[in-house]
Amino acid sequence: MFVDEFSPVFKQLTAYPVAFLGGFVSGLLRLNLADEPVKSWLDNQGGVPSTSTTPASGNGSKPTSISID
């Protein structure tokens, strides 16, 4: 039972150990990928693309507001 719950974690750890440990450490340190020291380092490494300049949808429409009764 205990092993079944953590099997996806072990699969990711064995498949991509460096990426997994990097994500684990950044989660422990609560690093935000949009903060400047991390963002500039990732841009130099060619890692995570900057999502702040790309629109969420291709047609450029704004999100619509909904009301829930």
PDB file of N, CA, C and O in Angstrom:
ATOM      1  N   MET A   1       0.827  -1.186   0.000  1.00  0.00           N
ATOM      2  CA  MET A   1       0.000   0.000   0.000  1.00  0.00           C
ATOM      3  C   MET A   1       0.873   1.251   0.000  1.00  0.00           C
ATOM      4  O   MET A   1       0.631   2.173  -0.779  1.00  0.00           O
ATOM      5  N   PHE A   2       1.856   1.291   0.842  1.00  0.00           N
ATOM      6  CA  PHE A   2       2.723   2.453   0.925  1.00  0.00           C
ATOM      7  C   PHE A   2       3.540   2.636  -0.353  1.00  0.00           C
ATOM      8  O   PHE A   2       3.758   3.761  -0.803  1.00  0.00           O
ATOM      9  N   VAL A   3       3.984   1.538  -0.927  1.00  0.00           N
ATOM     10  CA  VAL A   3       4.800   1.594  -2.135  1.00  0.00           C
ATOM     11  C   VAL A   3       3.964   2.034  -3.332  1.00  0.00           C
ATOM     12  O   VAL A   3       4.468   2.741  -4.204  1.00  0.00           O
ATOM     13  N   ASP A   4       2.703   1.631  -3.390  1.00  0.00           N
ATOM     14  CA  ASP A   4       1.829   2.009  -4.500  1.00  0.00           C
ATOM     15  C   ASP A   4       1.603   3.509  -4.564  1.00  0.00           C
ATOM     16  O   ASP A   4       1.476   4.065  -5.655  1.00  0.00           O
ATOM     17  N   GLU A   5       1.550   4.170  -3.423  1.00  0.00           N
ATOM     18  CA  GLU A   5       1.301   5.612  -3.400  1.00  0.00           C
ATOM     19  C   GLU A   5       2.507   6.407  -3.885  1.00  0.00           C
ATOM     20  O   GLU A   5       2.353   7.472  -4.483  1.00  0.00           O
ATOM     21  N   PHE A   6       3.690   5.897  -3.632  1.00  0.00           N
ATOM     22  CA  PHE A   6       4.894   6.625  -4.012  1.00  0.00           C
ATOM     23  C   PHE A   6       5.555   6.098  -5.275  1.00  0.00           C
ATOM     24  O   PHE A   6       6.645   6.553  -5.623  1.00  0.00           O
ATOM     25  N   SER A   7       4.937   5.162  -5.967  1.00  0.00           N
ATOM     26  CA  SER A   7       5.545   4.624  -7.181  1.00  0.00           C
ATOM     27  C   SER A   7       5.702   5.669  -8.287  1.00  0.00           C
ATOM     28  O   SER A   7       6.714   5.625  -8.986  1.00  0.00           O
ATOM     29  N   PRO A   8       4.755   6.624  -8.497  1.00  0.00           N
ATOM     30  CA  PRO A   8       5.005   7.656  -9.511  1.00  0.00           C
ATOM     31  C   PRO A   8       6.199   8.542  -9.163  1.00  0.00           C
ATOM     32  O   PRO A   8       6.927   8.981 -10.052  1.00  0.00           O
ATOM     33  N   VAL A   9       6.398   8.801  -7.883  1.00  0.00           N
ATOM     34  CA  VAL A   9       7.536   9.620  -7.460  1.00  0.00           C
ATOM     35  C   VAL A   9       8.839   8.883  -7.754  1.00  0.00           C
ATOM     36  O   VAL A   9       9.792   9.485  -8.249  1.00  0.00           O
ATOM     37  N   PHE A  10       8.888   7.601  -7.457  1.00  0.00           N
ATOM     38  CA  PHE A  10      10.094   6.822  -7.707  1.00  0.00           C
ATOM     39  C   PHE A  10      10.365   6.676  -9.201  1.00  0.00           C
ATOM     40  O   PHE A  10      11.524   6.653  -9.615  1.00  0.00           O
ATOM     41  N   LYS A  11       9.313   6.578 -10.017  1.00  0.00           N
ATOM     42  CA  LYS A  11       9.499   6.486 -11.463  1.00  0.00           C
ATOM     43  C   LYS A  11      10.110   7.765 -12.015  1.00  0.00           C
ATOM     44  O   LYS A  11      11.022   7.715 -12.841  1.00  0.00           O
ATOM     45  N   GLN A  12       9.609   8.915 -11.560  1.00  0.00           N
ATOM     46  CA  GLN A  12      10.162  10.181 -12.021  1.00  0.00           C
ATOM     47  C   GLN A  12      11.592  10.375 -11.527  1.00  0.00           C
ATOM     48  O   GLN A  12      12.437  10.901 -12.250  1.00  0.00           O
ATOM     49  N   LEU A  13      11.859   9.951 -10.297  1.00  0.00           N
ATOM     50  CA  LEU A  13      13.195  10.082  -9.740  1.00  0.00           C
ATOM     51  C   LEU A  13      14.202   9.258 -10.524  1.00  0.00           C
ATOM     52  O   LEU A  13      15.314   9.724 -10.775  1.00  0.00           O
ATOM     53  N   THR A  14      13.842   8.060 -10.910  1.00  0.00           N
ATOM     54  CA  THR A  14      14.772   7.219 -11.659  1.00  0.00           C
ATOM     55  C   THR A  14      14.874   7.627 -13.125  1.00  0.00           C
ATOM     56  O   THR A  14      15.921   7.429 -13.742  1.00  0.00           O
ATOM     57  N   ALA A  15      13.816   8.190 -13.694  1.00  0.00           N
ATOM     58  CA  ALA A  15      13.845   8.578 -15.100  1.00  0.00           C
ATOM     59  C   ALA A  15      14.640   9.866 -15.313  1.00  0.00           C
ATOM     60  O   ALA A  15      15.451   9.954 -16.235  1.00  0.00           O
ATOM     61  N   TYR A  16      14.406  10.860 -14.462  1.00  0.00           N
ATOM     62  CA  TYR A  16      15.056  12.163 -14.605  1.00  0.00           C
ATOM     63  C   TYR A  16      15.580  12.611 -13.243  1.00  0.00           C
ATOM     64  O   TYR A  16      14.959  13.462 -12.606  1.00  0.00           O
ATOM     65  N   PRO A  17      16.693  12.069 -12.783  1.00  0.00           N
ATOM     66  CA  PRO A  17      17.131  12.362 -11.418  1.00  0.00           C
ATOM     67  C   PRO A  17      17.540  13.819 -11.195  1.00  0.00           C
ATOM     68  O   PRO A  17      17.232  14.383 -10.145  1.00  0.00           O
ATOM     69  N   VAL A  18      18.219  14.435 -12.144  1.00  0.00           N
ATOM     70  CA  VAL A  18      18.677  15.810 -11.960  1.00  0.00           C
ATOM     71  C   VAL A  18      17.502  16.770 -11.978  1.00  0.00           C
ATOM     72  O   VAL A  18      17.417  17.663 -11.135  1.00  0.00           O
ATOM     73  N   ALA A  19      16.596  16.598 -12.929  1.00  0.00           N
ATOM     74  CA  ALA A  19      15.429  17.475 -13.011  1.00  0.00           C
ATOM     75  C   ALA A  19      14.522  17.292 -11.797  1.00  0.00           C
ATOM     76  O   ALA A  19      13.979  18.264 -11.271  1.00  0.00           O
ATOM     77  N   PHE A  20      14.361  16.051 -11.357  1.00  0.00           N
ATOM     78  CA  PHE A  20      13.518  15.786 -10.197  1.00  0.00           C
ATOM     79  C   PHE A  20      14.105  16.422  -8.945  1.00  0.00           C
ATOM     80  O   PHE A  20      13.392  17.086  -8.193  1.00  0.00           O
ATOM     81  N   LEU A  21      15.387  16.225  -8.718  1.00  0.00           N
ATOM     82  CA  LEU A  21      16.006  16.788  -7.519  1.00  0.00           C
ATOM     83  C   LEU A  21      16.046  18.311  -7.576  1.00  0.00           C
ATOM     84  O   LEU A  21      15.910  18.973  -6.546  1.00  0.00           O
ATOM     85  N   GLY A  22      16.232  18.872  -8.770  1.00  0.00           N
ATOM     86  CA  GLY A  22      16.192  20.328  -8.905  1.00  0.00           C
ATOM     87  C   GLY A  22      14.821  20.887  -8.577  1.00  0.00           C
ATOM     88  O   GLY A  22      14.702  21.901  -7.890  1.00  0.00           O
ATOM     89  N   GLY A  23      13.789  20.221  -9.072  1.00  0.00           N
ATOM     90  CA  GLY A  23      12.426  20.651  -8.750  1.00  0.00           C
ATOM     91  C   GLY A  23      12.094  20.448  -7.285  1.00  0.00           C
ATOM     92  O   GLY A  23      11.394  21.263  -6.684  1.00  0.00           O
ATOM     93  N   PHE A  24      12.594  19.367  -6.709  1.00  0.00           N
ATOM     94  CA  PHE A  24      12.348  19.094  -5.300  1.00  0.00           C
ATOM     95  C   PHE A  24      13.014  20.140  -4.410  1.00  0.00           C
ATOM     96  O   PHE A  24      12.405  20.623  -3.455  1.00  0.00           O
ATOM     97  N   VAL A  25      14.251  20.487  -4.717  1.00  0.00           N
ATOM     98  CA  VAL A  25      14.966  21.491  -3.927  1.00  0.00           C
ATOM     99  C   VAL A  25      14.337  22.862  -4.104  1.00  0.00           C
ATOM    100  O   VAL A  25      14.217  23.613  -3.136  1.00  0.00           O
ATOM    101  N   SER A  26      13.931  23.205  -5.328  1.00  0.00           N
ATOM    102  CA  SER A  26      13.289  24.503  -5.530  1.00  0.00           C
ATOM    103  C   SER A  26      11.944  24.566  -4.818  1.00  0.00           C
ATOM    104  O   SER A  26      11.528  25.636  -4.373  1.00  0.00           O
ATOM    105  N   GLY A  27      11.264  23.436  -4.706  1.00  0.00           N
ATOM    106  CA  GLY A  27      10.020  23.402  -3.948  1.00  0.00           C
ATOM    107  C   GLY A  27      10.261  23.544  -2.457  1.00  0.00           C
ATOM    108  O   GLY A  27       9.504  24.222  -1.762  1.00  0.00           O
ATOM    109  N   LEU A  28      11.305  22.911  -1.967  1.00  0.00           N
ATOM    110  CA  LEU A  28      11.635  23.050  -0.545  1.00  0.00           C
ATOM    111  C   LEU A  28      12.041  24.477  -0.198  1.00  0.00           C
ATOM    112  O   LEU A  28      11.685  24.992   0.861  1.00  0.00           O
ATOM    113  N   LEU A  29      12.782  25.105  -1.093  1.00  0.00           N
ATOM    114  CA  LEU A  29      13.223  26.485  -0.854  1.00  0.00           C
ATOM    115  C   LEU A  29      12.169  27.505  -1.251  1.00  0.00           C
ATOM    116  O   LEU A  29      12.350  28.705  -1.046  1.00  0.00           O
ATOM    117  N   ARG A  30      11.064  27.028  -1.821  1.00  0.00           N
ATOM    118  CA  ARG A  30       9.958  27.879  -2.273  1.00  0.00           C
ATOM    119  C   ARG A  30      10.422  28.942  -3.266  1.00  0.00           C
ATOM    120  O   ARG A  30      10.067  30.116  -3.156  1.00  0.00           O
ATOM    121  N   LEU A  31      11.222  28.503  -4.235  1.00  0.00           N
ATOM    122  CA  LEU A  31      11.702  29.412  -5.267  1.00  0.00           C
ATOM    123  C   LEU A  31      10.626  29.603  -6.317  1.00  0.00           C
ATOM    124  O   LEU A  31       9.979  28.643  -6.733  1.00  0.00           O
ATOM    125  N   ASN A  32      10.437  30.823  -6.738  1.00  0.00           N
ATOM    126  CA  ASN A  32       9.480  31.141  -7.790  1.00  0.00           C
ATOM    127  C   ASN A  32      10.260  31.298  -9.087  1.00  0.00           C
ATOM    128  O   ASN A  32      11.233  32.052  -9.137  1.00  0.00           O
ATOM    129  N   LEU A  33       9.846  30.599 -10.130  1.00  0.00           N
ATOM    130  CA  LEU A  33      10.571  30.653 -11.393  1.00  0.00           C
ATOM    131  C   LEU A  33      10.450  32.005 -12.081  1.00  0.00           C
ATOM    132  O   LEU A  33      11.210  32.288 -13.008  1.00  0.00           O
ATOM    133  N   ALA A  34       9.520  32.841 -11.655  1.00  0.00           N
ATOM    134  CA  ALA A  34       9.354  34.158 -12.255  1.00  0.00           C
ATOM    135  C   ALA A  34      10.186  35.218 -11.547  1.00  0.00           C
ATOM    136  O   ALA A  34      10.283  36.341 -12.043  1.00  0.00           O
ATOM    137  N   ASP A  35      10.791  34.900 -10.399  1.00  0.00           N
ATOM    138  CA  ASP A  35      11.646  35.860  -9.701  1.00  0.00           C
ATOM    139  C   ASP A  35      12.920  36.071 -10.501  1.00  0.00           C
ATOM    140  O   ASP A  35      13.351  35.193 -11.248  1.00  0.00           O
ATOM    141  N   GLU A  36      13.512  37.236 -10.339  1.00  0.00           N
ATOM    142  CA  GLU A  36      14.596  37.649 -11.209  1.00  0.00           C
ATOM    143  C   GLU A  36      15.853  36.785 -11.152  1.00  0.00           C
ATOM    144  O   GLU A  36      16.329  36.416 -12.225  1.00  0.00           O
ATOM    145  N   PRO A  37      16.426  36.433 -10.030  1.00  0.00           N
ATOM    146  CA  PRO A  37      17.662  35.630 -10.121  1.00  0.00           C
ATOM    147  C   PRO A  37      17.440  34.272 -10.783  1.00  0.00           C
ATOM    148  O   PRO A  37      18.279  33.813 -11.559  1.00  0.00           O
ATOM    149  N   VAL A  38      16.339  33.644 -10.485  1.00  0.00           N
ATOM    150  CA  VAL A  38      16.064  32.328 -11.065  1.00  0.00           C
ATOM    151  C   VAL A  38      15.685  32.472 -12.533  1.00  0.00           C
ATOM    152  O   VAL A  38      16.112  31.667 -13.361  1.00  0.00           O
ATOM    153  N   LYS A  39      14.893  33.484 -12.865  1.00  0.00           N
ATOM    154  CA  LYS A  39      14.439  33.680 -14.237  1.00  0.00           C
ATOM    155  C   LYS A  39      15.612  33.956 -15.175  1.00  0.00           C
ATOM    156  O   LYS A  39      15.678  33.388 -16.265  1.00  0.00           O
ATOM    157  N   SER A  40      16.528  34.816 -14.764  1.00  0.00           N
ATOM    158  CA  SER A  40      17.664  35.117 -15.634  1.00  0.00           C
ATOM    159  C   SER A  40      18.580  33.907 -15.786  1.00  0.00           C
ATOM    160  O   SER A  40      19.145  33.696 -16.859  1.00  0.00           O
ATOM    161  N   TRP A  41      18.734  33.113 -14.734  1.00  0.00           N
ATOM    162  CA  TRP A  41      19.559  31.915 -14.845  1.00  0.00           C
ATOM    163  C   TRP A  41      18.911  30.899 -15.779  1.00  0.00           C
ATOM    164  O   TRP A  41      19.598  30.269 -16.583  1.00  0.00           O
ATOM    165  N   LEU A  42      17.592  30.737 -15.678  1.00  0.00           N
ATOM    166  CA  LEU A  42      16.896  29.806 -16.565  1.00  0.00           C
ATOM    167  C   LEU A  42      16.938  30.272 -18.013  1.00  0.00           C
ATOM    168  O   LEU A  42      17.050  29.454 -18.927  1.00  0.00           O
ATOM    169  N   ASP A  43      16.847  31.593 -18.228  1.00  0.00           N
ATOM    170  CA  ASP A  43      16.938  32.107 -19.594  1.00  0.00           C
ATOM    171  C   ASP A  43      18.313  31.824 -20.184  1.00  0.00           C
ATOM    172  O   ASP A  43      18.424  31.508 -21.368  1.00  0.00           O
ATOM    173  N   ASN A  44      19.361  31.935 -19.374  1.00  0.00           N
ATOM    174  CA  ASN A  44      20.711  31.642 -19.855  1.00  0.00           C
ATOM    175  C   ASN A  44      20.898  30.154 -20.116  1.00  0.00           C
ATOM    176  O   ASN A  44      21.650  29.775 -21.015  1.00  0.00           O
ATOM    177  N   GLN A  45      20.231  29.314 -19.350  1.00  0.00           N
ATOM    178  CA  GLN A  45      20.347  27.874 -19.517  1.00  0.00           C
ATOM    179  C   GLN A  45      19.468  27.345 -20.642  1.00  0.00           C
ATOM    180  O   GLN A  45      19.681  26.232 -21.122  1.00  0.00           O
ATOM    181  N   GLY A  46      18.493  28.125 -21.063  1.00  0.00           N
ATOM    182  CA  GLY A  46      17.567  27.662 -22.090  1.00  0.00           C
ATOM    183  C   GLY A  46      16.518  26.736 -21.516  1.00  0.00           C
ATOM    184  O   GLY A  46      16.014  25.859 -22.217  1.00  0.00           O
ATOM    185  N   GLY A  47      16.181  26.919 -20.248  1.00  0.00           N
ATOM    186  CA  GLY A  47      15.246  26.033 -19.561  1.00  0.00           C
ATOM    187  C   GLY A  47      13.806  26.402 -19.814  1.00  0.00           C
ATOM    188  O   GLY A  47      13.291  26.172 -20.908  1.00  0.00           O
ATOM    189  N   VAL A  48      13.152  26.964 -18.835  1.00  0.00           N
ATOM    190  CA  VAL A  48      11.733  27.280 -18.895  1.00  0.00           C
ATOM    191  C   VAL A  48      11.543  28.551 -19.708  1.00  0.00           C
ATOM    192  O   VAL A  48      12.151  29.572 -19.389  1.00  0.00           O
ATOM    193  N   PRO A  49      10.715  28.518 -20.753  1.00  0.00           N
ATOM    194  CA  PRO A  49      10.468  29.726 -21.535  1.00  0.00           C
ATOM    195  C   PRO A  49       9.661  30.742 -20.733  1.00  0.00           C
ATOM    196  O   PRO A  49       8.849  30.381 -19.881  1.00  0.00           O
ATOM    197  N   SER A  50       9.893  31.989 -21.015  1.00  0.00           N
ATOM    198  CA  SER A  50       9.174  33.052 -20.325  1.00  0.00           C
ATOM    199  C   SER A  50       7.729  33.082 -20.788  1.00  0.00           C
ATOM    200  O   SER A  50       7.463  33.248 -21.978  1.00  0.00           O
ATOM    201  N   THR A  51       6.797  32.924 -19.866  1.00  0.00           N
ATOM    202  CA  THR A  51       5.381  32.897 -20.234  1.00  0.00           C
ATOM    203  C   THR A  51       4.719  34.249 -20.043  1.00  0.00           C
ATOM    204  O   THR A  51       3.545  34.409 -20.378  1.00  0.00           O
ATOM    205  N   SER A  52       5.439  35.223 -19.514  1.00  0.00           N
ATOM    206  CA  SER A  52       4.813  36.515 -19.260  1.00  0.00           C
ATOM    207  C   SER A  52       4.596  37.301 -20.548  1.00  0.00           C
ATOM    208  O   SER A  52       3.727  38.172 -20.583  1.00  0.00           O
ATOM    209  N   THR A  53       5.357  37.023 -21.609  1.00  0.00           N
ATOM    210  CA  THR A  53       5.206  37.772 -22.848  1.00  0.00           C
ATOM    211  C   THR A  53       4.283  37.093 -23.837  1.00  0.00           C
ATOM    212  O   THR A  53       3.845  37.728 -24.797  1.00  0.00           O
ATOM    213  N   THR A  54       3.974  35.824 -23.633  1.00  0.00           N
ATOM    214  CA  THR A  54       3.108  35.124 -24.569  1.00  0.00           C
ATOM    215  C   THR A  54       1.671  35.171 -24.080  1.00  0.00           C
ATOM    216  O   THR A  54       1.423  34.952 -22.894  1.00  0.00           O
ATOM    217  N   PRO A  55       0.721  35.448 -24.957  1.00  0.00           N
ATOM    218  CA  PRO A  55      -0.672  35.459 -24.524  1.00  0.00           C
ATOM    219  C   PRO A  55      -1.166  34.045 -24.246  1.00  0.00           C
ATOM    220  O   PRO A  55      -0.631  33.067 -24.767  1.00  0.00           O
ATOM    221  N   ALA A  56      -2.198  33.960 -23.412  1.00  0.00           N
ATOM    222  CA  ALA A  56      -2.741  32.648 -23.032  1.00  0.00           C
ATOM    223  C   ALA A  56      -3.472  31.995 -24.194  1.00  0.00           C
ATOM    224  O   ALA A  56      -3.416  30.775 -24.348  1.00  0.00           O
ATOM    225  N   SER A  57      -4.150  32.778 -25.006  1.00  0.00           N
ATOM    226  CA  SER A  57      -4.863  32.213 -26.145  1.00  0.00           C
ATOM    227  C   SER A  57      -4.358  32.865 -27.423  1.00  0.00           C
ATOM    228  O   SER A  57      -3.883  34.001 -27.408  1.00  0.00           O
ATOM    229  N   GLY A  58      -4.463  32.149 -28.506  1.00  0.00           N
ATOM    230  CA  GLY A  58      -3.936  32.623 -29.774  1.00  0.00           C
ATOM    231  C   GLY A  58      -4.739  33.743 -30.401  1.00  0.00           C
ATOM    232  O   GLY A  58      -4.192  34.520 -31.184  1.00  0.00           O
ATOM    233  N   ASN A  59      -6.024  33.854 -30.082  1.00  0.00           N
ATOM    234  CA  ASN A  59      -6.844  34.869 -30.738  1.00  0.00           C
ATOM    235  C   ASN A  59      -6.800  36.216 -30.025  1.00  0.00           C
ATOM    236  O   ASN A  59      -7.381  37.176 -30.530  1.00  0.00           O
ATOM    237  N   GLY A  60      -6.142  36.330 -28.883  1.00  0.00           N
ATOM    238  CA  GLY A  60      -5.992  37.602 -28.207  1.00  0.00           C
ATOM    239  C   GLY A  60      -7.235  38.047 -27.463  1.00  0.00           C
ATOM    240  O   GLY A  60      -7.304  39.206 -27.055  1.00  0.00           O
ATOM    241  N   SER A  61      -8.206  37.193 -27.270  1.00  0.00           N
ATOM    242  CA  SER A  61      -9.407  37.599 -26.568  1.00  0.00           C
ATOM    243  C   SER A  61      -9.165  37.598 -25.071  1.00  0.00           C
ATOM    244  O   SER A  61      -8.348  36.836 -24.555  1.00  0.00           O
ATOM    245  N   LYS A  62      -9.880  38.452 -24.396  1.00  0.00           N
ATOM    246  CA  LYS A  62      -9.755  38.534 -22.934  1.00  0.00           C
ATOM    247  C   LYS A  62     -10.642  37.504 -22.291  1.00  0.00           C
ATOM    248  O   LYS A  62     -11.642  37.092 -22.878  1.00  0.00           O
ATOM    249  N   PRO A  63     -10.293  37.078 -21.093  1.00  0.00           N
ATOM    250  CA  PRO A  63     -11.160  36.124 -20.397  1.00  0.00           C
ATOM    251  C   PRO A  63     -12.509  36.746 -20.055  1.00  0.00           C
ATOM    252  O   PRO A  63     -12.590  37.927 -19.716  1.00  0.00           O
ATOM    253  N   THR A  64     -13.530  35.971 -20.145  1.00  0.00           N
ATOM    254  CA  THR A  64     -14.857  36.471 -19.822  1.00  0.00           C
ATOM    255  C   THR A  64     -15.181  36.174 -18.361  1.00  0.00           C
ATOM    256  O   THR A  64     -14.748  35.158 -17.816  1.00  0.00           O
ATOM    257  N   SER A  65     -15.921  37.038 -17.752  1.00  0.00           N
ATOM    258  CA  SER A  65     -16.316  36.830 -16.368  1.00  0.00           C
ATOM    259  C   SER A  65     -17.639  36.092 -16.327  1.00  0.00           C
ATOM    260  O   SER A  65     -18.506  36.292 -17.178  1.00  0.00           O
ATOM    261  N   ILE A  66     -17.783  35.244 -15.334  1.00  0.00           N
ATOM    262  CA  ILE A  66     -19.021  34.502 -15.160  1.00  0.00           C
ATOM    263  C   ILE A  66     -19.546  34.758 -13.764  1.00  0.00           C
ATOM    264  O   ILE A  66     -18.794  35.106 -12.854  1.00  0.00           O
ATOM    265  N   SER A  67     -20.828  34.584 -13.611  1.00  0.00           N
ATOM    266  CA  SER A  67     -21.416  34.714 -12.283  1.00  0.00           C
ATOM    267  C   SER A  67     -22.101  33.402 -11.911  1.00  0.00           C
ATOM    268  O   SER A  67     -22.816  32.798 -12.711  1.00  0.00           O
ATOM    269  N   ILE A  68     -21.865  32.992 -10.698  1.00  0.00           N
ATOM    270  CA  ILE A  68     -22.447  31.755 -10.213  1.00  0.00           C
ATOM    271  C   ILE A  68     -23.483  32.090  -9.170  1.00  0.00           C
ATOM    272  O   ILE A  68     -23.192  32.751  -8.173  1.00  0.00           O
ATOM    273  N   ASP A  69     -24.707  31.625  -9.408  1.00  0.00           N
ATOM    274  CA  ASP A  69     -25.793  31.944  -8.470  1.00  0.00           C
ATOM    275  C   ASP A  69     -25.811  30.988  -7.300  1.00  0.00           C
ATOM    276  O   ASP A  69     -26.659  31.111  -6.416  1.00  0.00           O
TER     277      ASP A  69
END
